[in-house]
């Protein structure tokens, strides 16, 4: 395994933060089930505690360990994940309030990026949020990471230049697209047909 992946896995296991590549932009990862690690993500980003974070997992099977999904919601996940889609589902009780801002639903992300999936196969779930200060531009290359972000993490997994854009955020249980990003038209079509 690559040195930066080993380092990131080790940092995440110790409750520290790591930057990792996704199929859109660089993400900021922490143990998504450890409330104190999640709090560090909010602090480093300067993000409002009222603004929930999503979690990244390596596959749908792992997602189902953290959420309760209907057959239709699971079918939706299997259709669109991995990919640039965040699926909002009912969280299980062990998912901390810190991650969801106290809400009963959580966003699930499975990035379609080999390095992200390698990391997630070693340590998951982790937070899925852009590796930037709140309100600042997203980083599509490690050179674009803010100094405060770079200094606040224990590892950066370098995936080179990323495509950019945002994931489409969708709640398939309520037929609701919260944010139109990559693949939004296909998501909308699936919801209409199913």
Rosetta silent file (secondary structure, phi, psi, omega in degrees, C-alpha in Angstrom):
SEQUENCE: XXXXXXXXXXXXXXXXXXXXXXXXXXXXXXXXXXXXXXXXXXXXXXXXXXXXXXXXXXXXXXXXXXXXXXXXXXXXXXXXXXXXXXXXXXXXXXXXXXXXXXXXXXXXXXXXXXXXXXXXXXXXXXXXXXXXXXXXXXXXXXXXXXXXXXXXXXXXXXXXXXXXXXXXXXXXXXXXXXXXXXXXXXXXXXXXXX
SCORE:     score description
SCORE:     0.000 S_00000001
   1 L     0.000  144.126 -179.953    0.000    0.000    0.000 S_00000001
   2 L   -59.405  146.633 -178.434    1.203    3.523   -0.769 S_00000001
   3 H   -56.787  -41.600 -177.478    2.917    5.388    2.065 S_00000001
   4 H   -68.376  -30.514  175.501    0.370    8.215    2.069 S_00000001
   5 H   -70.463  -41.410  177.833   -2.492    5.702    2.390 S_00000001
   6 H   -60.934  -45.992 -179.986   -0.733    3.935    5.266 S_00000001
   7 H   -61.741  -45.185 -178.624   -0.176    7.297    6.963 S_00000001
   8 H   -63.475  -44.187  179.456   -3.812    8.375    6.418 S_00000001
   9 H   -59.993  -44.029  179.974   -5.173    5.085    7.768 S_00000001
  10 H   -62.973  -44.686  179.960   -2.962    5.375   10.834 S_00000001
  11 H   -63.143  -45.056 -179.860   -4.008    8.999   11.476 S_00000001
  12 H   -60.831  -40.659 -179.780   -7.722    8.191   11.113 S_00000001
  13 H   -65.352  -25.460  179.416   -7.363    5.277   13.553 S_00000001
  14 L   -91.641    5.766  179.277   -5.825    7.692   16.085 S_00000001
  15 L    85.503    8.671  179.104   -8.730   10.122   15.775 S_00000001
  16 L   -90.314  178.117 -177.544   -6.794   12.546   13.574 S_00000001
  17 L  -105.334  156.669  176.802   -7.831   14.021   10.214 S_00000001
  18 E  -145.434  149.011  174.248   -6.670   13.220    6.683 S_00000001
  19 E   -98.615  136.423 -178.814   -7.202   14.691    3.229 S_00000001
  20 E  -141.286  153.126  179.839   -8.149   12.241    0.497 S_00000001
  21 L   -80.167  149.470  172.969   -9.105   12.404   -3.212 S_00000001
  22 L  -129.220 -172.610  178.389  -12.643   11.715   -4.433 S_00000001
  23 L   -81.492    4.534  175.031  -14.348   11.630   -7.825 S_00000001
  24 L  -125.133  -77.752 -177.189  -15.062   15.386   -7.450 S_00000001
  25 L  -130.663  178.015  175.634  -12.723   17.316   -5.090 S_00000001
  26 L   -71.529  137.983 -178.202  -10.380   16.619   -2.167 S_00000001
  27 E  -108.856  158.793  177.673  -12.220   15.495    0.951 S_00000001
  28 E  -109.971  114.710 -173.755  -11.529   15.948    4.650 S_00000001
  29 E  -107.743  142.056  170.889  -11.752   12.649    6.486 S_00000001
  30 L  -150.113  162.367  177.041  -12.133   11.748   10.155 S_00000001
  31 E   -58.081  111.035 -173.060  -13.652    8.773   11.950 S_00000001
  32 L   -72.650  -13.067 -179.708  -17.344    9.457   11.261 S_00000001
  33 L   -97.385  -11.631  179.907  -18.514    7.426   14.280 S_00000001
  34 L   -98.054  108.254 -174.948  -16.241    9.236   16.787 S_00000001
  35 H   -56.422  -38.157 -178.241  -17.960   12.487   17.814 S_00000001
  36 H   -67.267  -36.768  176.966  -14.698   14.109   18.957 S_00000001
  37 H   -67.281  -41.102  178.165  -13.024   13.435   15.587 S_00000001
  38 H   -61.815  -40.763  178.701  -16.097   14.815   13.785 S_00000001
  39 H   -60.080  -36.660  179.164  -15.914   17.954   15.965 S_00000001
  40 H   -63.620  -33.521  177.441  -12.316   18.481   14.791 S_00000001
  41 H   -63.801  -47.842  177.512  -13.577   18.568   11.188 S_00000001
  42 H   -57.103  -45.408 -178.138  -16.043   21.349   12.059 S_00000001
  43 H   -62.215  -47.385 -176.816  -13.303   23.268   13.888 S_00000001
  44 H   -65.716  -38.025  179.853  -10.752   22.965   11.064 S_00000001
  45 H   -78.587  -21.009 -171.804  -13.268   23.963    8.390 S_00000001
  46 L    68.820   36.923 -173.257  -14.808   26.740   10.488 S_00000001
  47 L   -96.526  144.131  177.501  -18.145   25.127    9.635 S_00000001
  48 L   -64.452  137.597  177.950  -21.437   25.741   11.433 S_00000001
  49 L   -68.588  -10.278  177.476  -22.480   22.865   13.719 S_00000001
  50 L   -85.148   -4.902 -175.503  -25.969   23.216   12.176 S_00000001
  51 L  -106.013  101.465 -172.231  -24.617   22.078    8.799 S_00000001
  52 L   -63.470  157.309  174.211  -24.447   18.248    8.782 S_00000001
  53 L  -105.537  156.011  174.448  -21.567   16.221    7.360 S_00000001
  54 E   -97.122  171.442  175.502  -21.864   13.104    5.219 S_00000001
  55 E  -122.523  143.931  177.062  -19.993    9.828    5.655 S_00000001
  56 E  -105.957  138.852  178.918  -17.954    7.904    3.100 S_00000001
  57 L  -135.252  163.464 -176.788  -17.907    4.102    2.973 S_00000001
  58 L   -80.352  -21.730 -176.743  -16.318    1.593    0.561 S_00000001
  59 L  -162.704  170.703 -177.575  -19.523   -0.129   -0.593 S_00000001
  60 H   -63.686  -36.422  179.928  -23.291   -0.404   -0.164 S_00000001
  61 H   -58.151  -44.074  178.468  -22.918   -3.320    2.285 S_00000001
  62 H   -68.171  -37.446  177.424  -20.968   -1.114    4.686 S_00000001
  63 H   -55.544  -41.863 -176.791  -23.448    1.732    4.171 S_00000001
  64 L   -69.317  -10.241  173.690  -26.229   -0.596    5.345 S_00000001
  65 L   -80.513  -12.192 -174.831  -24.350   -1.065    8.640 S_00000001
  66 L  -121.273  -11.858  179.933  -24.913    2.629    9.401 S_00000001
  67 E  -131.041  163.439  172.398  -28.290    3.416    7.819 S_00000001
  68 E  -111.467  117.454 -174.082  -31.741    1.869    7.565 S_00000001
  69 L  -120.841  141.314  171.982  -32.794    1.713    3.925 S_00000001
  70 L   -74.253  170.210  177.403  -35.988    0.638    2.178 S_00000001
  71 H   -58.935  -41.420 -178.865  -35.724   -1.693   -0.830 S_00000001
  72 H   -65.889  -42.233  179.143  -36.126    1.300   -3.150 S_00000001
  73 H   -64.186  -40.124  177.755  -33.431    3.299   -1.333 S_00000001
  74 H   -65.902  -40.513  177.645  -31.049    0.339   -1.499 S_00000001
  75 H   -60.795  -39.746  177.970  -31.807   -0.091   -5.216 S_00000001
  76 H   -61.953  -46.514  179.268  -31.017    3.594   -5.720 S_00000001
  77 H   -59.063  -44.148 -177.361  -27.666    3.213   -3.929 S_00000001
  78 H   -67.465  -26.640  178.243  -26.755    0.175   -6.010 S_00000001
  79 H   -75.538  -41.605 -168.672  -27.594    2.093   -9.201 S_00000001
  80 H  -107.684   -9.644 -178.725  -25.607    5.274   -8.450 S_00000001
  81 L  -115.072  141.568   -1.954  -22.809    4.277   -6.065 S_00000001
  82 L   -69.827  150.563  179.753  -19.911    4.428   -6.327 S_00000001
  83 L   166.057  176.264 -175.027  -20.269    7.780   -8.043 S_00000001
  84 L   -80.277   53.465 -178.430  -20.650   11.538   -7.476 S_00000001
  85 E  -131.809  134.127  173.172  -23.916   11.163   -5.556 S_00000001
  86 E  -106.071  119.802 -175.040  -24.598   11.647   -1.823 S_00000001
  87 E  -101.963  121.348 -177.292  -27.571    9.531   -0.732 S_00000001
  88 E   -94.018  121.802 -173.954  -29.501   10.787    2.312 S_00000001
  89 E  -137.353  166.828  177.511  -30.951    7.953    4.412 S_00000001
  90 E   -68.584  126.086 -178.801  -32.226    7.227    7.923 S_00000001
  91 E   -80.528  154.429  171.542  -29.229    6.864   10.226 S_00000001
  92 L   -84.655  165.310 -171.794  -28.815    4.097   12.780 S_00000001
  93 L   -61.575  -28.828 -176.437  -28.523    4.991   16.469 S_00000001
  94 L   -76.510  -11.746  178.553  -24.724    4.648   16.675 S_00000001
  95 L   -75.286  122.253 -170.387  -24.179    7.446   14.124 S_00000001
  96 L   -71.074  148.272  175.571  -23.355   10.497   16.273 S_00000001
  97 H   -56.066  -34.172 -178.242  -25.462   13.656   16.444 S_00000001
  98 H   -56.247  -37.257 -178.166  -22.269   15.628   15.775 S_00000001
  99 H   -71.524  -39.917 -171.076  -22.157   14.205   12.225 S_00000001
 100 H  -101.416    7.130 -175.587  -25.811   14.822   11.374 S_00000001
 101 L    54.601   36.301  176.435  -26.334   18.090   13.293 S_00000001
 102 L    80.097   -0.629 -179.850  -28.902   16.154   15.354 S_00000001
 103 L   -78.133  162.677 -178.348  -30.968   15.135   12.329 S_00000001
 104 L   -91.817    3.602  179.183  -32.287   11.583   11.904 S_00000001
 105 E  -123.116  153.494 -178.794  -30.854   11.239    8.376 S_00000001
 106 E  -136.790  145.602  176.507  -27.258   11.054    7.139 S_00000001
 107 E   -83.417  135.043  178.255  -25.623   11.455    3.731 S_00000001
 108 E  -112.501  132.023 -179.240  -23.778    8.410    2.364 S_00000001
 109 E  -128.905  131.781  171.417  -20.974    8.822   -0.157 S_00000001
 110 L  -125.101   94.042 -175.509  -19.029    6.122   -2.043 S_00000001
 111 L   -66.276  138.974  177.797  -16.532    8.033   -4.201 S_00000001
 112 L   -87.596   68.208 -178.988  -15.694    6.480   -7.573 S_00000001
 113 L  -145.353  126.389 -173.608  -11.939    6.927   -7.059 S_00000001
 114 H   -56.524  -44.143 -177.799   -9.464    4.062   -6.566 S_00000001
 115 H   -67.475  -39.207  177.134   -7.399    5.779   -3.853 S_00000001
 116 H   -62.283  -44.118 -178.918  -10.501    6.796   -1.900 S_00000001
 117 H   -67.710  -35.374  175.108  -11.837    3.240   -2.101 S_00000001
 118 H   -61.948  -45.683  179.102   -8.432    1.847   -1.049 S_00000001
 119 H   -61.724  -46.763 -177.226   -8.467    4.142    1.987 S_00000001
 120 H   -67.518  -26.520  177.047  -12.074    3.274    2.830 S_00000001
 121 H   -71.479  -21.166  178.497  -11.362   -0.452    2.562 S_00000001
 122 H   -92.842  -34.346 -177.191   -8.789    0.070    5.346 S_00000001
 123 L  -150.530  118.866  179.090  -10.744    2.528    7.510 S_00000001
 124 L  -159.090  157.150   -1.247  -14.430    3.474    7.301 S_00000001
 125 L   -82.306  154.333  173.325  -16.717    5.236    7.702 S_00000001
 126 E  -123.544  161.924  178.628  -15.014    8.612    7.440 S_00000001
 127 E   -64.359  145.562  178.160  -16.432   12.080    7.057 S_00000001
 128 E  -122.193   95.227  178.189  -17.170   13.166    3.491 S_00000001
 129 L  -149.844  153.351 -176.827  -16.830   16.930    3.196 S_00000001
 130 E   -65.454  145.224 -176.841  -14.646   19.128    1.023 S_00000001
 131 L   -86.843   67.944  179.466  -11.116   19.812    2.320 S_00000001
 132 L  -148.049  164.471  171.390  -11.449   23.573    2.515 S_00000001
 133 L   -71.360  142.910 -178.272  -12.345   26.314    4.965 S_00000001
 134 L   -55.299  130.241  179.930  -16.117   26.926    4.855 S_00000001
 135 L    90.772  -14.710  179.442  -16.935   29.365    2.069 S_00000001
 136 L   -87.494  166.916 -178.610  -13.533   28.950    0.372 S_00000001
 137 L   -66.945  147.899  175.404  -12.953   27.302   -3.008 S_00000001
 138 L   -70.685  149.015  178.073  -12.778   23.507   -3.221 S_00000001
 139 L   -94.599  124.504  175.059   -9.354   21.961   -3.803 S_00000001
 140 L  -106.273   -0.145  176.740   -8.970   19.871   -6.971 S_00000001
 141 L  -147.585  145.219 -179.520   -5.188   19.484   -6.478 S_00000001
 142 H   -54.537  -32.077  179.713   -3.106   19.091   -3.280 S_00000001
 143 H   -63.314  -19.086 -177.716   -1.282   22.363   -4.113 S_00000001
 144 H   -89.805   -2.923 -179.437   -4.616   24.188   -3.670 S_00000001
 145 L   -65.650  134.427  175.985   -5.104   23.078   -0.055 S_00000001
 146 L   -61.320  143.784 -179.720   -5.343   25.968    2.392 S_00000001
 147 H   -56.239  -40.189 -178.809   -2.359   26.176    4.766 S_00000001
 148 H   -63.343  -38.790  177.843   -4.683   25.831    7.776 S_00000001
 149 H   -66.330  -49.765 -177.718   -6.147   22.607    6.334 S_00000001
 150 H   -58.198  -40.371 -178.689   -2.716   21.191    5.469 S_00000001
 151 H   -76.421  -20.640 -175.955   -1.401   21.971    8.971 S_00000001
 152 H   -91.661   -1.156 -178.530   -4.530   20.577   10.655 S_00000001
 153 L  -115.570  157.930  179.997   -4.354   17.084    9.155 S_00000001
 154 L   -90.545  -13.369 -177.879   -2.051   14.149    9.792 S_00000001
 155 E  -160.892  149.980  172.348   -1.862   12.997    6.170 S_00000001
 156 E  -126.259  119.178  175.570   -2.642   14.019    2.598 S_00000001
 157 L   -89.140  115.136 -173.126   -3.360   11.269    0.072 S_00000001
 158 L   -88.122  109.954  176.522   -2.211   12.711   -3.267 S_00000001
 159 L  -106.646   16.180 -179.088   -4.491   11.754   -6.139 S_00000001
 160 L    68.899 -152.422 -178.635   -3.187   14.464   -8.473 S_00000001
 161 L   -76.144  132.438  179.267   -5.650   16.674  -10.331 S_00000001
 162 L  -108.770  160.588 -173.411   -9.332   15.857   -9.714 S_00000001
 163 L   -70.169  -21.360 -178.177  -12.312   16.674  -11.984 S_00000001
 164 L    82.247 -167.670 -176.903  -14.013   19.131   -9.598 S_00000001
 165 L    84.043 -174.257 -179.043  -17.719   19.781   -9.364 S_00000001
 166 L  -129.341  155.929  173.618  -20.034   18.666   -6.597 S_00000001
 167 E   -74.799  151.912  170.466  -21.913   15.507   -5.809 S_00000001
 168 E   -80.103  128.904  179.643  -25.655   15.473   -6.315 S_00000001
 169 E  -102.441  119.874 -173.306  -27.301   15.233   -2.877 S_00000001
 170 E  -136.387  139.982  172.990  -30.518   13.220   -3.012 S_00000001
 171 E  -108.559   92.862 -174.519  -33.026   11.794   -0.547 S_00000001
 172 L   -67.199  -23.142  178.806  -34.543    8.945   -2.600 S_00000001
 173 L   -69.148  -29.061  179.627  -37.004    8.112    0.180 S_00000001
 174 L  -110.368   11.365 -178.722  -38.588   11.542   -0.151 S_00000001
 175 L    49.317   45.100 -173.984  -37.930   11.962   -3.904 S_00000001
 176 E  -126.155  126.281  173.050  -35.977   15.091   -3.099 S_00000001
 177 E   -97.447  113.013 -178.239  -32.790   16.427   -4.704 S_00000001
 178 E   -80.181  -32.484  178.886  -31.175   18.735   -2.128 S_00000001
 179 E  -146.728  127.526  177.446  -28.293   19.814   -4.389 S_00000001
 180 L   -85.562  119.365  177.470  -27.918   19.396   -8.116 S_00000001
 181 L  -133.128 -148.774 -179.976  -24.396   18.297   -8.966 S_00000001
 182 E   -63.009  136.974  176.998  -22.859   15.790  -11.358 S_00000001
 183 L    77.898   10.215 -175.213  -25.359   13.217  -12.628 S_00000001
 184 H   -61.016  -37.108 -178.841  -28.422   15.152  -11.374 S_00000001
 185 H   -65.068  -41.486  178.869  -30.424   14.555  -14.567 S_00000001
 186 H   -66.086  -38.717  177.228  -29.923   10.774  -14.363 S_00000001
 187 H   -61.715  -47.481 -179.352  -30.891   10.830  -10.667 S_00000001
 188 H   -59.565  -41.912  179.952  -34.052   12.798  -11.464 S_00000001
 189 H   -64.512  -43.491  179.173  -34.957   10.355  -14.243 S_00000001
 190 H   -60.482  -46.199 -178.765  -34.438    7.321  -11.952 S_00000001
 191 H   -60.367  -39.102 -179.548  -36.650    8.845   -9.244 S_00000001
 192 H   -68.593  -33.614 -174.768  -39.401    9.519  -11.802 S_00000001
 193 H   -88.237  -16.587 -177.224  -39.235    5.970  -13.210 S_00000001
 194 L  -115.656    0.000    0.000  -39.073    4.114   -9.881 S_00000001
